[in-house]
Amino acid sequence: MTRPHTRLLALQAQNKAAPRAYRIENAENEATIYLYDVIGYDWWTDGGITALQFAADLNALRGVGTIHFRFNSPGGDVFDGRAICAAMDAHPAKKIGHVDGWAASAASFILMHCDEVEITQGAMIMIHNGWTLAAGDNRVMTDTASLLMKIDGAIQDDYARRVSADREQVVDWMNAETWFTADEAVAHGFADRIADGDAAKARAAWNVAAYANAPKAGAEPEPELEPVAETDDTDTTNAEADHAHRLRQVEVAALNPA
C-alpha cells in the first residue's frame, strides 16, 4: 500500500475546515464543473475529487457542447490527477478552464488539458515536482526516485505543450516550486487571458502553508496537534485498531512536514 507524502497529508490536515465545492451545473448545451476541493481522496474529510467520481460525472455530460472547469484547488494526488486528465481528453466537448483562486500542484496540470484557460486577477497557478513518501533500503529509494522522475516528465509534457518557454525552463520552474500571478500566467502561456473578477475571497479559503514557497497571503499558521490516543502496538488480535493507530502516527507527522 502506498501512502501520500507527508506534505500532502499536511495540506489535507490544514484544510479540514475549509469550505469545499465539487459540483456540476448543467444547462442545455453548456455545463460547469466546480473543482473547489483537494484532488483525490482526502484522508481527513473522507472527501476530495476522486478520479472515479469525476470520470463518471463527466461521462454523464455527453450531450454538452462546452464544459467550463472552474478551479480553486490546492492540489492533491498525482495519479487521480492523471486519470482526471484522461477523462477530460476523452470528452468531445470544448473545455474552458477558469482559475478562480488556486490552481496549484495537481490542479495546475489538470488545467493544462483545457482548450482555453482564463485566470482572474489575484488568482495563482503553481507548478512543482512530484512528492511521495517511501521507506526501505537503497534499492527502494532508487526505484522511488526513478518513478518520481517519470511522473515529473509526464507533468513537464503537460506544461511544455502549452507554455511559451522551452522544456529546460519548465524544469527550472518545477524545481523551484514556482507560483505564477495572473499576469505571469498569461505572459508565459499557462493561461490565454485574464478574466474579470476578484480571486481574493476564493483563495482565502485554502491554507497552502504545506508548500515551500506559498505566498504569505495564503499561508496560515499550522493547526495545533491533537493528542494521540494510546494504543498497544503489541496487540495483534485487532488488526484494524493497529492499522488505525499507525495511520494516526503518519497523520501527526504530516502536520509537521520536514
C-alpha positions in Angstrom: 0.0 0.0 0.0 1.4 3.4 -1.0 0.8 6.5 1.1 0.8 10.1 0.1 3.7 12.3 1.0 3.6 13.8 4.5 3.3 17.3 3.0 0.2 16.2 1.1 -1.2 14.9 4.3 -0.3 18.2 5.9 -2.1 20.0 3.2 -5.3 18.0 3.8 -5.0 18.3 7.6 -4.5 22.1 7.5 -7.7 22.4 5.4 -10.1 20.1 7.3 -12.5 23.0 7.9 -12.1 24.8 4.5 -15.3 25.2 2.6 -15.4 22.7 -0.3 -17.3 22.6 -3.5 -17.3 19.9 -6.1 -20.5 20.2 -8.1 -21.9 20.3 -11.6 -24.3 22.8 -13.1 -25.7 21.6 -16.4 -27.6 23.8 -18.9 -28.9 23.0 -22.3 -25.6 22.9 -24.2 -23.1 24.1 -21.5 -22.1 22.7 -18.2 -19.9 24.0 -15.4 -17.8 21.8 -13.1 -16.5 23.4 -9.9 -13.2 21.9 -8.7 -13.0 23.7 -5.4 -11.5 20.8 -3.5 -8.5 18.6 -3.0 -7.6 16.4 -6.0 -8.0 12.8 -5.0 -9.1 11.2 -1.7 -8.9 13.4 1.3 -7.9 11.3 4.3 -9.2 13.8 6.9 -12.6 14.6 5.5 -13.4 11.4 3.5 -13.9 13.7 0.6 -11.9 15.2 -2.3 -12.4 15.0 -6.0 -11.6 11.4 -6.9 -10.9 10.4 -10.5 -13.6 7.7 -10.4 -16.4 10.2 -9.4 -15.1 12.8 -11.8 -15.0 10.5 -14.8 -18.5 9.2 -14.1 -19.8 12.7 -13.7 -18.0 13.9 -16.9 -19.2 11.0 -18.9 -22.8 11.8 -18.0 -22.4 15.1 -19.9 -22.0 13.6 -23.3 -24.6 15.8 -24.9 -22.9 19.0 -23.8 -21.0 21.2 -26.3 -19.0 23.3 -23.9 -17.8 22.5 -20.4 -16.4 25.2 -18.0 -14.0 23.9 -15.4 -13.7 26.3 -12.5 -10.6 25.8 -10.4 -9.9 26.7 -6.8 -7.8 23.7 -5.6 -4.6 23.4 -3.6 -3.7 20.3 -5.5 -3.6 16.7 -4.4 -2.9 13.2 -5.7 -0.9 13.0 -8.9 -2.5 9.7 -10.1 -6.0 10.9 -9.5 -5.0 14.0 -11.4 -3.7 11.8 -14.3 -6.9 9.9 -14.5 -8.9 13.1 -14.4 -6.8 14.4 -17.4 -7.5 11.2 -19.3 -11.3 11.6 -18.8 -11.1 15.2 -20.0 -9.1 14.3 -23.1 -11.6 11.7 -24.0 -14.6 14.0 -23.8 -15.6 15.6 -27.1 -16.9 18.9 -25.6 -14.9 22.2 -25.8 -13.2 22.6 -22.4 -12.6 26.0 -20.9 -10.6 26.4 -17.7 -11.2 29.2 -15.3 -8.7 29.8 -12.4 -10.9 31.5 -9.8 -8.4 31.0 -6.9 -5.6 28.5 -6.7 -4.7 26.1 -9.4 -1.8 24.5 -7.5 0.2 21.3 -8.0 -2.0 18.6 -9.5 -4.8 21.1 -10.3 -2.3 23.0 -12.4 -1.5 20.2 -14.8 -5.2 19.2 -15.0 -5.8 22.8 -16.1 -3.5 22.3 -19.0 -6.0 19.8 -20.5 -8.5 22.6 -21.2 -8.7 24.0 -24.7 -8.8 27.6 -23.3 -7.7 29.0 -19.9 -8.6 32.2 -18.3 -7.4 33.4 -14.9 -8.8 36.0 -12.5 -6.6 38.8 -11.2 -5.4 37.7 -7.8 -5.6 34.0 -8.7 -2.4 32.0 -9.0 -1.1 28.9 -10.7 1.7 26.8 -9.0 3.8 24.1 -10.5 6.4 21.9 -8.8 7.9 18.4 -8.8 6.0 15.4 -7.5 6.1 14.3 -3.9 6.0 10.9 -2.3 6.8 9.0 0.9 8.9 5.9 0.8 10.6 3.6 3.3 13.2 0.9 2.5 16.8 0.3 1.5 18.8 2.0 -1.2 17.1 -0.1 -3.9 13.7 1.1 -2.8 14.8 4.7 -2.7 16.5 4.4 -6.1 13.3 3.0 -7.6 11.2 5.7 -5.9 13.4 8.4 -7.4 13.1 6.8 -10.8 9.3 6.8 -10.5 9.3 10.4 -9.4 11.4 11.4 -12.4 8.9 9.6 -14.7 6.0 11.4 -13.0 7.8 14.8 -13.3 8.5 14.1 -17.0 4.8 13.5 -17.7 3.9 16.7 -15.9 6.5 18.6 -17.8 4.9 17.4 -21.0 1.6 18.9 -19.9 3.1 22.4 -19.4 5.5 22.2 -22.3 2.7 21.7 -24.8 1.1 25.0 -23.7 3.6 27.4 -22.4 5.8 29.8 -24.4 9.0 28.5 -22.9 11.4 25.6 -23.6 11.4 22.4 -21.6 14.5 23.4 -19.7 12.7 26.5 -18.3 9.7 24.3 -17.3 12.0 22.0 -15.4 13.6 25.0 -13.6 10.2 26.3 -12.7 9.1 23.0 -11.3 12.4 22.5 -9.4 11.9 25.9 -7.8 8.1 25.4 -7.0 7.0 28.5 -8.9 3.8 30.5 -8.2 2.6 32.5 -11.2 0.4 35.5 -10.8 -2.4 36.1 -13.4 -0.2 38.4 -15.4 2.7 36.0 -15.3 0.5 33.0 -16.2 -0.7 34.8 -19.3 2.8 36.1 -20.2 4.2 32.5 -20.1 1.3 30.8 -21.8 -0.2 29.0 -18.8 -3.4 31.0 -19.4 -4.8 32.7 -22.5 -6.4 35.7 -20.9 -7.3 37.5 -17.7 -10.9 37.3 -16.6 -13.0 39.9 -14.8 -13.5 39.4 -11.1 -11.6 39.1 -7.9 -9.9 35.9 -6.7 -9.1 37.1 -3.2 -12.1 35.6 -1.5 -11.8 32.3 -3.3 -8.1 31.9 -2.4 -8.7 32.8 1.2 -10.5 29.5 1.8 -7.3 27.5 1.5 -4.3 27.1 3.7 -1.3 26.3 1.4 1.4 26.5 4.1 2.5 22.9 3.3 4.2 24.2 0.2 7.7 25.6 0.4 7.2 28.9 -1.4 3.5 29.5 -0.7 2.6 33.2 -0.9 2.3 34.8 2.5 -1.3 35.8 2.0 -2.3 32.1 1.5 -0.1 30.6 4.2 -1.8 30.2 7.6 -0.3 29.0 10.9 -0.3 25.3 11.3 -3.1 23.9 13.5 -2.1 22.6 16.9 -1.6 18.8 17.1 -4.4 16.8 18.7 -3.2 14.3 21.3 -2.7 10.8 20.0 -4.7 8.1 21.8 -2.5 5.5 23.4 -2.7 2.1 21.7 -0.9 -1.1 22.5 1.0 -1.9 19.3 1.8 -5.4 20.6 -1.9 -6.4 20.4 -2.2 -8.4 17.2 -5.7 -9.5 17.8 -7.2 -6.3 16.5 -5.5 -5.6 13.2 -8.0 -2.7 12.4 -7.1 -0.8 15.5 -3.4 -1.4 15.0 -3.7 0.0 11.4 -5.7 3.0 12.6 -3.0 3.8 15.2 -0.2 3.6 12.7 -2.1 5.7 10.3 -2.6 8.3 13.0 1.1 8.3 13.6 1.7 9.2 10.0 -1.0 11.9 10.2 0.6 13.5 13.2 4.0 13.5 11.4 2.2 15.1 8.4 1.2 18.1 10.5 4.9 18.9 10.9 6.4 18.2 7.5 10.2 18.4 7.1 
